[in-house]
């Protein structure tokens, strides 16, 4: 918003501003060419309106909206990446000392895969601790007699 001096076709310069404290606002503009003054007065409601508009305009810029769009897209992608099937025992399976020792007999190049199979077997059944007994059951249930 700016004020123009009609006679000089010049933009009037901001001269002084008064905020008396009762909610009103007064601003005086002066033409730099002829010195004519004009004043803008705003009542408390208008002053409040201008203030709240200023806050809104400052807070809702185009870059912010773009950023929100990007964030929403990232959130969706992250949700899709999450494993879908809910597990009975989603926490890590504890391995007893005996189970770890038994796993040690598995050839090292397949040990990680075998451990994963046992962990999945335990989690699907809500078993919190891996023991040789659980491993025996898993092997017969899954047909993994050689492991
Ligand atoms: Zn003027």
Backbone and ligand atoms as CSV (ligand in chain L), in Angstrom:
chain,resi,resn,atom,element,x,y,z
A,1,UNK,N,N,0.848,-1.198,0.000
A,1,UNK,CA,C,0.000,0.000,0.000
A,1,UNK,C,C,0.874,1.235,0.000
A,2,UNK,N,N,0.526,2.190,-0.850
A,2,UNK,CA,C,1.278,3.445,-0.837
A,2,UNK,C,C,0.349,4.589,-1.199
A,3,UNK,N,N,0.766,5.772,-0.839
A,3,UNK,CA,C,-0.020,6.976,-1.124
A,3,UNK,C,C,0.695,7.791,-2.179
A,4,UNK,N,N,-0.100,8.335,-3.118
A,4,UNK,CA,C,0.475,9.164,-4.166
A,4,UNK,C,C,-0.073,10.580,-4.032
A,5,UNK,N,N,0.796,11.540,-4.272
A,5,UNK,CA,C,0.340,12.920,-4.361
A,5,UNK,C,C,-0.211,13.121,-5.773
A,6,UNK,N,N,-1.524,13.417,-5.875
A,6,UNK,CA,C,-2.172,13.518,-7.181
A,6,UNK,C,C,-1.561,14.661,-8.005
A,7,UNK,N,N,-1.301,15.785,-7.360
A,7,UNK,CA,C,-0.773,16.954,-8.067
A,7,UNK,C,C,0.600,16.679,-8.666
A,8,UNK,N,N,1.475,16.022,-7.874
A,8,UNK,CA,C,2.867,15.831,-8.327
A,8,UNK,C,C,3.103,14.451,-8.949
A,9,UNK,N,N,2.127,13.550,-8.804
A,9,UNK,CA,C,2.311,12.175,-9.264
A,9,UNK,C,C,3.569,11.558,-8.657
A,10,UNK,N,N,3.739,11.847,-7.368
A,10,UNK,CA,C,4.908,11.289,-6.666
A,10,UNK,C,C,4.419,10.407,-5.535
A,11,UNK,N,N,5.199,9.408,-5.230
A,11,UNK,CA,C,4.856,8.601,-4.079
A,11,UNK,C,C,5.157,9.390,-2.816
A,12,UNK,N,N,4.182,9.434,-1.919
A,12,UNK,CA,C,4.377,10.178,-0.681
A,12,UNK,C,C,5.199,9.339,0.279
A,13,UNK,N,N,6.063,10.024,0.980
A,13,UNK,CA,C,6.977,9.337,1.891
A,13,UNK,C,C,6.347,9.209,3.272
A,14,UNK,N,N,6.649,8.115,3.917
A,14,UNK,CA,C,6.173,7.905,5.274
A,14,UNK,C,C,6.794,8.951,6.179
A,15,UNK,N,N,5.944,9.655,6.910
A,15,UNK,CA,C,6.443,10.761,7.724
A,15,UNK,C,C,6.464,10.402,9.209
A,16,UNK,N,N,5.323,10.015,9.714
A,16,UNK,CA,C,5.302,9.607,11.111
A,16,UNK,C,C,4.148,8.680,11.375
A,17,UNK,N,N,4.287,7.949,12.410
A,17,UNK,CA,C,3.271,6.990,12.762
A,17,UNK,C,C,2.993,7.129,14.239
A,18,UNK,N,N,1.724,7.105,14.599
A,18,UNK,CA,C,1.361,7.229,15.998
A,18,UNK,C,C,0.466,6.069,16.401
A,19,UNK,N,N,0.829,5.420,17.461
A,19,UNK,CA,C,-0.008,4.373,18.033
A,19,UNK,C,C,-0.373,4.827,19.436
A,20,UNK,N,N,-1.500,5.507,19.551
A,20,UNK,CA,C,-1.847,6.136,20.838
A,20,UNK,C,C,-2.018,5.154,21.995
A,21,UNK,N,N,-2.254,3.889,21.709
A,21,UNK,CA,C,-2.400,2.934,22.796
A,21,UNK,C,C,-3.833,2.530,23.031
A,22,UNK,N,N,-4.785,3.167,22.340
A,22,UNK,CA,C,-6.182,2.771,22.478
A,22,UNK,C,C,-6.596,1.832,21.353
A,23,UNK,N,N,-5.612,1.313,20.629
A,23,UNK,CA,C,-5.920,0.380,19.541
A,23,UNK,C,C,-5.969,1.048,18.192
A,24,UNK,N,N,-6.061,2.368,18.145
A,24,UNK,CA,C,-6.076,3.053,16.857
A,24,UNK,C,C,-4.641,3.239,16.369
A,25,UNK,N,N,-4.534,3.539,15.079
A,25,UNK,CA,C,-3.221,3.759,14.505
A,25,UNK,C,C,-3.334,4.930,13.538
A,26,UNK,N,N,-2.378,5.792,13.560
A,26,UNK,CA,C,-2.360,6.917,12.636
A,26,UNK,C,C,-1.010,6.959,11.957
A,27,UNK,N,N,-1.039,7.132,10.631
A,27,UNK,CA,C,0.210,7.244,9.889
A,27,UNK,C,C,0.122,8.477,8.999
A,28,UNK,N,N,1.182,9.240,8.969
A,28,UNK,CA,C,1.211,10.461,8.165
A,28,UNK,C,C,2.219,10.283,7.037
A,29,UNK,N,N,1.786,10.638,5.826
A,29,UNK,CA,C,2.662,10.575,4.661
A,29,UNK,C,C,2.798,11.972,4.093
A,30,UNK,N,N,3.970,12.274,3.563
A,30,UNK,CA,C,4.236,13.631,3.082
A,30,UNK,C,C,4.812,13.547,1.683
A,31,UNK,N,N,4.330,14.410,0.822
A,31,UNK,CA,C,4.861,14.453,-0.539
A,31,UNK,C,C,6.233,15.119,-0.519
A,32,UNK,N,N,7.250,14.456,-1.048
A,32,UNK,CA,C,8.603,15.049,-1.017
A,32,UNK,C,C,8.742,16.242,-1.956
A,33,UNK,N,N,7.804,16.430,-2.894
A,33,UNK,CA,C,7.899,17.536,-3.847
A,33,UNK,C,C,7.231,18.795,-3.319
A,34,UNK,N,N,5.935,18.678,-2.933
A,34,UNK,CA,C,5.209,19.880,-2.534
A,34,UNK,C,C,4.996,19.957,-1.020
A,35,UNK,N,N,5.300,18.902,-0.328
A,35,UNK,CA,C,5.182,18.942,1.113
A,35,UNK,C,C,3.786,18.705,1.646
A,36,UNK,N,N,2.856,18.366,0.759
A,36,UNK,CA,C,1.486,18.118,1.224
A,36,UNK,C,C,1.464,16.860,2.100
A,37,UNK,N,N,0.658,16.910,3.131
A,37,UNK,CA,C,0.566,15.776,4.040
A,37,UNK,C,C,-0.794,15.095,3.934
A,38,UNK,N,N,-0.786,13.820,4.101
A,38,UNK,CA,C,-2.029,13.071,4.193
A,38,UNK,C,C,-1.880,12.096,5.357
A,39,UNK,N,N,-2.996,11.810,6.002
A,39,UNK,CA,C,-2.950,10.936,7.161
A,39,UNK,C,C,-3.877,9.756,6.973
A,40,UNK,N,N,-3.429,8.613,7.446
A,40,UNK,CA,C,-4.274,7.431,7.427
A,40,UNK,C,C,-4.624,7.099,8.868
A,41,UNK,N,N,-5.905,6.924,9.110
A,41,UNK,CA,C,-6.346,6.567,10.446
A,41,UNK,C,C,-7.011,5.193,10.391
A,42,UNK,N,N,-6.693,4.369,11.327
A,42,UNK,CA,C,-7.326,3.055,11.403
A,42,UNK,C,C,-7.927,2.910,12.790
A,43,UNK,N,N,-9.191,2.474,12.826
A,43,UNK,CA,C,-9.806,2.244,14.128
A,43,UNK,C,C,-9.299,0.912,14.697
A,44,UNK,N,N,-9.612,0.606,15.955
A,44,UNK,CA,C,-9.042,-0.621,16.570
A,44,UNK,C,C,-9.315,-1.874,15.755
A,45,UNK,N,N,-10.547,-1.989,15.194
A,45,UNK,CA,C,-10.864,-3.200,14.438
A,45,UNK,C,C,-10.030,-3.286,13.177
A,46,UNK,N,N,-9.871,-2.186,12.472
A,46,UNK,CA,C,-9.055,-2.179,11.256
A,46,UNK,C,C,-7.593,-2.480,11.564
A,47,UNK,N,N,-7.117,-1.917,12.673
A,47,UNK,CA,C,-5.731,-2.169,13.073
A,47,UNK,C,C,-5.518,-3.647,13.341
A,48,UNK,N,N,-6.497,-4.256,14.054
A,48,UNK,CA,C,-6.425,-5.689,14.354
A,48,UNK,C,C,-6.439,-6.502,13.071
A,49,UNK,N,N,-7.309,-6.093,12.135
A,49,UNK,CA,C,-7.432,-6.823,10.875
A,49,UNK,C,C,-6.115,-6.793,10.109
A,50,UNK,N,N,-5.517,-5.623,10.018
A,50,UNK,CA,C,-4.255,-5.492,9.292
A,50,UNK,C,C,-3.185,-6.356,9.949
A,51,UNK,N,N,-3.150,-6.361,11.290
A,51,UNK,CA,C,-2.148,-7.155,12.004
A,51,UNK,C,C,-2.326,-8.637,11.718
A,52,UNK,N,N,-3.579,-9.127,11.817
A,52,UNK,CA,C,-3.802,-10.570,11.623
A,52,UNK,C,C,-3.567,-10.962,10.184
A,53,UNK,N,N,-3.913,-10.100,9.235
A,53,UNK,CA,C,-3.624,-10.397,7.833
A,53,UNK,C,C,-2.124,-10.496,7.610
A,54,UNK,N,N,-1.392,-9.590,8.247
A,54,UNK,CA,C,0.062,-9.596,8.102
A,54,UNK,C,C,0.658,-10.898,8.600
A,55,UNK,N,N,0.161,-11.410,9.711
A,55,UNK,CA,C,0.664,-12.675,10.259
A,55,UNK,C,C,0.359,-13.824,9.317
A,56,UNK,N,N,-0.872,-13.840,8.804
A,56,UNK,CA,C,-1.267,-14.940,7.928
A,56,UNK,C,C,-0.457,-14.937,6.638
A,57,UNK,N,N,-0.333,-13.744,6.042
A,57,UNK,CA,C,0.389,-13.660,4.782
A,57,UNK,C,C,1.840,-14.076,4.979
A,58,UNK,N,N,2.426,-13.676,6.111
A,58,UNK,CA,C,3.812,-14.029,6.363
A,58,UNK,C,C,3.999,-15.508,6.599
A,59,UNK,N,N,2.982,-16.188,7.155
A,59,UNK,CA,C,3.134,-17.588,7.511
A,59,UNK,C,C,2.750,-18.556,6.413
A,60,UNK,N,N,2.015,-18.101,5.402
A,60,UNK,CA,C,1.580,-19.028,4.356
A,60,UNK,C,C,2.182,-18.613,3.030
A,61,UNK,N,N,3.459,-18.772,2.877
A,61,UNK,CA,C,4.098,-18.441,1.611
A,61,UNK,C,C,4.113,-19.678,0.722
A,62,UNK,N,N,4.340,-19.463,-0.549
A,62,UNK,CA,C,4.319,-20.563,-1.510
A,62,UNK,C,C,5.383,-21.624,-1.195
A,63,UNK,N,N,6.638,-21.246,-0.871
A,63,UNK,CA,C,7.635,-22.284,-0.560
A,63,UNK,C,C,7.200,-23.201,0.582
A,64,UNK,N,N,6.499,-22.644,1.598
A,64,UNK,CA,C,6.031,-23.489,2.693
A,64,UNK,C,C,5.075,-24.560,2.199
A,65,UNK,N,N,4.162,-24.165,1.319
A,65,UNK,CA,C,3.190,-25.141,0.827
A,65,UNK,C,C,3.880,-26.232,0.028
A,66,UNK,N,N,4.873,-25.829,-0.789
A,66,UNK,CA,C,5.613,-26.841,-1.536
A,66,UNK,C,C,6.301,-27.824,-0.599
A,67,UNK,N,N,6.883,-27.284,0.468
A,67,UNK,CA,C,7.592,-28.140,1.418
A,67,UNK,C,C,6.631,-29.124,2.061
A,68,UNK,N,N,5.420,-28.628,2.407
A,68,UNK,CA,C,4.442,-29.527,3.009
A,68,UNK,C,C,4.077,-30.647,2.042
A,69,UNK,N,N,3.970,-30.303,0.743
A,69,UNK,CA,C,3.653,-31.328,-0.243
A,69,UNK,C,C,4.732,-32.381,-0.312
A,70,UNK,N,N,5.992,-31.941,-0.263
A,70,UNK,CA,C,7.104,-32.895,-0.298
A,70,UNK,C,C,7.070,-33.788,0.939
A,71,UNK,N,N,6.832,-33.158,2.090
A,71,UNK,CA,C,6.804,-33.936,3.340
A,71,UNK,C,C,5.702,-34.982,3.300
A,72,UNK,N,N,4.516,-34.594,2.784
A,72,UNK,CA,C,3.412,-35.555,2.719
A,72,UNK,C,C,3.811,-36.735,1.841
A,73,UNK,N,N,4.479,-36.456,0.728
A,73,UNK,CA,C,4.912,-37.532,-0.146
A,73,UNK,C,C,5.898,-38.459,0.531
A,74,UNK,N,N,6.822,-37.886,1.305
A,74,UNK,CA,C,7.816,-38.696,2.010
A,74,UNK,C,C,7.126,-39.589,3.031
A,75,UNK,N,N,6.141,-39.025,3.765
A,75,UNK,CA,C,5.435,-39.816,4.769
A,75,UNK,C,C,4.727,-41.002,4.125
A,76,UNK,N,N,4.097,-40.758,2.975
A,76,UNK,CA,C,3.407,-41.862,2.308
A,76,UNK,C,C,4.387,-42.951,1.912
A,77,UNK,N,N,5.527,-42.546,1.356
A,77,UNK,CA,C,6.514,-43.528,0.920
A,77,UNK,C,C,7.018,-44.340,2.109
A,78,UNK,N,N,7.190,-43.671,3.267
A,78,UNK,CA,C,7.697,-44.377,4.442
A,78,UNK,C,C,6.661,-45.400,4.920
A,79,UNK,N,N,5.363,-45.036,4.870
A,79,UNK,CA,C,4.331,-45.973,5.293
A,79,UNK,C,C,4.328,-47.209,4.411
A,80,UNK,N,N,4.525,-47.006,3.108
A,80,UNK,CA,C,4.511,-48.141,2.198
A,80,UNK,C,C,5.699,-49.060,2.445
A,81,UNK,N,N,6.821,-48.489,2.925
A,81,UNK,CA,C,8.027,-49.285,3.139
A,81,UNK,C,C,7.934,-50.132,4.400
A,82,UNK,N,N,7.014,-49.806,5.310
A,82,UNK,CA,C,6.910,-50.565,6.555
A,82,UNK,C,C,6.397,-51.979,6.270
A,83,UNK,N,N,6.900,-52.968,7.022
A,83,UNK,CA,C,6.401,-54.336,6.832
A,83,UNK,C,C,4.933,-54.420,7.200
A,84,UNK,N,N,4.139,-55.012,6.322
A,84,UNK,CA,C,2.691,-55.018,6.495
A,84,UNK,C,C,2.180,-56.019,7.527
A,85,UNK,N,N,2.631,-57.290,7.517
A,85,UNK,CA,C,1.985,-58.248,8.405
A,85,UNK,C,C,2.341,-58.004,9.868
A,86,UNK,N,N,1.354,-57.869,10.748
A,86,UNK,CA,C,1.646,-57.684,12.169
A,86,UNK,C,C,2.122,-58.999,12.776
A,87,UNK,N,N,3.183,-58.934,13.540
A,87,UNK,CA,C,3.759,-60.142,14.116
A,87,UNK,C,C,3.277,-60.317,15.549
A,88,UNK,N,N,3.141,-61.565,15.949
A,88,UNK,CA,C,2.680,-61.853,17.302
A,88,UNK,C,C,3.672,-61.307,18.323
A,89,UNK,N,N,4.951,-61.539,18.067
A,89,UNK,CA,C,5.990,-61.004,18.951
A,89,UNK,C,C,6.952,-60.194,18.111
A,90,UNK,N,N,6.697,-58.894,17.941
A,90,UNK,CA,C,7.517,-58.086,17.041
A,90,UNK,C,C,8.908,-57.798,17.602
A,91,UNK,N,N,9.112,-58.021,18.879
A,91,UNK,CA,C,10.417,-57.742,19.487
A,91,UNK,C,C,11.451,-58.777,19.083
A,92,UNK,N,N,12.702,-58.496,19.398
A,92,UNK,CA,C,13.769,-59.431,19.043
A,92,UNK,C,C,13.662,-60.723,19.863
A,93,UNK,N,N,14.022,-61.829,19.219
A,93,UNK,CA,C,13.984,-63.122,19.886
A,93,UNK,C,C,15.283,-63.308,20.676
A,94,UNK,N,N,15.165,-63.638,21.963
A,94,UNK,CA,C,16.359,-63.940,22.767
A,94,UNK,C,C,16.845,-65.349,22.415
A,95,UNK,N,N,18.139,-65.467,22.330
A,95,UNK,CA,C,18.713,-66.783,22.070
A,95,UNK,C,C,19.364,-67.293,23.347
A,96,UNK,N,N,18.958,-68.478,23.810
A,96,UNK,CA,C,19.588,-69.057,25.001
A,96,UNK,C,C,21.015,-69.476,24.652
A,97,UNK,N,N,21.833,-69.665,25.692
A,97,UNK,CA,C,23.228,-70.066,25.478
A,97,UNK,C,C,23.301,-71.360,24.678
A,98,UNK,N,N,22.410,-72.303,25.037
A,98,UNK,CA,C,22.403,-73.595,24.350
A,98,UNK,C,C,22.027,-73.442,22.882
A,99,UNK,N,N,21.063,-72.547,22.614
A,99,UNK,CA,C,20.627,-72.340,21.230
A,99,UNK,C,C,21.746,-71.709,20.412
A,100,UNK,N,N,22.465,-70.760,21.028
A,100,UNK,CA,C,23.575,-70.110,20.320
A,100,UNK,C,C,24.656,-71.143,20.012
A,101,UNK,N,N,24.901,-72.049,20.980
A,101,UNK,CA,C,25.922,-73.079,20.778
A,101,UNK,C,C,25.503,-74.009,19.647
A,102,UNK,N,N,24.216,-74.363,19.643
A,102,UNK,CA,C,23.699,-75.239,18.582
A,102,UNK,C,C,23.844,-74.564,17.215
A,103,UNK,N,N,23.543,-73.248,17.191
A,103,UNK,CA,C,23.646,-72.504,15.930
A,103,UNK,C,C,25.099,-72.486,15.458
A,104,UNK,N,N,26.044,-72.530,16.429
A,104,UNK,CA,C,27.462,-72.520,16.077
A,104,UNK,C,C,27.892,-73.725,15.265
A,105,UNK,N,N,27.100,-74.807,15.323
A,105,UNK,CA,C,27.436,-76.013,14.554
A,105,UNK,C,C,27.000,-75.901,13.103
A,106,UNK,N,N,26.144,-74.871,12.843
A,106,UNK,CA,C,25.678,-74.671,11.473
A,106,UNK,C,C,26.817,-74.051,10.670
A,107,UNK,N,N,27.069,-74.560,9.475
A,107,UNK,CA,C,28.135,-73.967,8.643
A,107,UNK,C,C,27.983,-72.447,8.541
A,108,UNK,N,N,29.101,-71.746,8.708
A,108,UNK,CA,C,29.036,-70.287,8.817
A,108,UNK,C,C,28.385,-69.619,7.609
A,109,UNK,N,N,28.552,-70.190,6.428
A,109,UNK,CA,C,28.025,-69.503,5.240
A,109,UNK,C,C,26.503,-69.546,5.157
A,110,UNK,N,N,25.853,-70.413,5.953
A,110,UNK,CA,C,24.389,-70.400,5.955
A,110,UNK,C,C,23.843,-70.014,7.335
A,111,UNK,N,N,24.761,-69.731,8.285
A,111,UNK,CA,C,24.326,-69.498,9.668
A,111,UNK,C,C,23.349,-68.318,9.765
A,112,UNK,N,N,23.667,-67.232,9.063
A,112,UNK,CA,C,22.801,-66.053,9.113
A,112,UNK,C,C,21.405,-66.357,8.599
A,113,UNK,N,N,21.358,-67.131,7.521
A,113,UNK,CA,C,20.066,-67.468,6.933
A,113,UNK,C,C,19.277,-68.381,7.866
A,114,UNK,N,N,19.985,-69.354,8.462
A,114,UNK,CA,C,19.325,-70.292,9.375
A,114,UNK,C,C,18.795,-69.552,10.598
A,115,UNK,N,N,19.615,-68.643,11.125
A,115,UNK,CA,C,19.187,-67.875,12.296
A,115,UNK,C,C,17.931,-67.071,11.967
A,116,UNK,N,N,17.915,-66.511,10.759
A,116,UNK,CA,C,16.764,-65.713,10.352
A,116,UNK,C,C,15.512,-66.591,10.281
A,117,UNK,N,N,15.676,-67.810,9.751
A,117,UNK,CA,C,14.523,-68.718,9.642
A,117,UNK,C,C,13.996,-69.051,11.032
A,118,UNK,N,N,14.909,-69.343,11.972
A,118,UNK,CA,C,14.483,-69.659,13.341
A,118,UNK,C,C,13.809,-68.449,13.999
A,119,UNK,N,N,14.409,-67.263,13.791
A,119,UNK,CA,C,13.810,-66.046,14.380
A,119,UNK,C,C,12.399,-65.820,13.844
A,120,UNK,N,N,12.232,-66.003,12.541
A,120,UNK,CA,C,10.899,-65.794,11.963
A,120,UNK,C,C,9.908,-66.826,12.496
A,121,UNK,N,N,10.398,-68.061,12.624
A,121,UNK,CA,C,9.539,-69.121,13.166
A,121,UNK,C,C,9.070,-68.727,14.570
A,122,UNK,N,N,10.012,-68.250,15.402
A,122,UNK,CA,C,9.680,-67.893,16.784
A,122,UNK,C,C,8.733,-66.698,16.824
A,123,UNK,N,N,9.026,-65.697,16.016
A,123,UNK,CA,C,8.188,-64.487,16.053
A,123,UNK,C,C,6.760,-64.780,15.603
A,124,UNK,N,N,6.634,-65.621,14.563
A,124,UNK,CA,C,5.291,-65.932,14.065
A,124,UNK,C,C,4.459,-66.644,15.128
A,125,UNK,N,N,5.127,-67.316,16.064
A,125,UNK,CA,C,4.395,-68.080,17.076
A,125,UNK,C,C,4.433,-67.408,18.440
A,126,UNK,N,N,4.964,-66.202,18.507
A,126,UNK,CA,C,4.997,-65.468,19.782
A,126,UNK,C,C,5.992,-66.045,20.772
A,127,UNK,N,N,6.980,-66.779,20.271
A,127,UNK,CA,C,8.003,-67.357,21.155
A,127,UNK,C,C,9.092,-66.311,21.403
A,128,UNK,N,N,9.346,-65.998,22.676
A,128,UNK,CA,C,10.301,-64.933,22.984
A,128,UNK,C,C,11.735,-65.419,23.108
A,129,UNK,N,N,11.904,-66.703,23.442
A,129,UNK,CA,C,13.268,-67.196,23.622
A,129,UNK,C,C,13.515,-68.422,22.759
A,130,UNK,N,N,14.641,-68.379,22.043
A,130,UNK,CA,C,15.046,-69.506,21.210
A,130,UNK,C,C,15.829,-70.497,22.062
A,131,UNK,N,N,15.381,-71.729,22.063
A,131,UNK,CA,C,16.086,-72.791,22.804
A,131,UNK,C,C,16.259,-73.966,21.849
A,132,UNK,N,N,17.125,-74.926,22.182
A,132,UNK,CA,C,17.277,-76.114,21.320
A,132,UNK,C,C,15.953,-76.822,21.077
A,133,UNK,N,N,15.048,-76.804,22.074
A,133,UNK,CA,C,13.749,-77.453,21.897
A,133,UNK,C,C,12.946,-76.743,20.808
A,134,UNK,N,N,12.985,-75.413,20.826
A,134,UNK,CA,C,12.265,-74.648,19.802
A,134,UNK,C,C,12.875,-74.929,18.436
A,135,UNK,N,N,14.222,-75.034,18.418
A,135,UNK,CA,C,14.902,-75.302,17.145
A,135,UNK,C,C,14.499,-76.669,16.605
A,136,UNK,N,N,14.369,-77.658,17.495
A,136,UNK,CA,C,13.955,-78.990,17.055
A,136,UNK,C,C,12.565,-78.936,16.445
A,137,UNK,N,N,11.676,-78.210,17.165
A,137,UNK,CA,C,10.312,-78.110,16.676
A,137,UNK,C,C,10.279,-77.409,15.318
A,138,UNK,N,N,11.062,-76.306,15.219
A,138,UNK,CA,C,11.084,-75.545,13.966
A,138,UNK,C,C,11.584,-76.423,12.825
A,139,UNK,N,N,12.627,-77.202,13.118
A,139,UNK,CA,C,13.196,-78.033,12.045
A,139,UNK,C,C,12.186,-79.053,11.537
A,140,UNK,N,N,11.450,-79.673,12.442
A,140,UNK,CA,C,10.479,-80.673,11.976
A,140,UNK,C,C,9.277,-79.984,11.346
A,141,UNK,N,N,8.848,-78.838,11.943
A,141,UNK,CA,C,7.699,-78.115,11.366
A,141,UNK,C,C,8.017,-77.616,9.964
A,142,UNK,N,N,9.235,-77.115,9.788
A,142,UNK,CA,C,9.587,-76.485,8.511
A,142,UNK,C,C,10.275,-77.455,7.554
A,143,UNK,N,N,10.504,-78.692,7.998
A,143,UNK,CA,C,11.160,-79.651,7.125
A,143,UNK,C,C,12.614,-79.319,6.891
A,144,UNK,N,N,13.298,-78.858,7.952
A,144,UNK,CA,C,14.694,-78.451,7.817
A,144,UNK,C,C,15.594,-79.436,8.565
A,145,UNK,N,N,15.340,-80.718,8.411
A,145,UNK,CA,C,16.025,-81.710,9.238
A,145,UNK,C,C,17.540,-81.629,9.153
A,146,UNK,N,N,18.091,-81.160,8.097
A,146,UNK,CA,C,19.548,-81.139,8.005
A,146,UNK,C,C,20.218,-79.974,8.713
A,147,UNK,N,N,19.438,-78.976,9.234
A,147,UNK,CA,C,20.059,-77.736,9.712
A,147,UNK,C,C,20.306,-77.748,11.215
L,1,ZN,ZN,ZN,2.992,16.830,-4.067
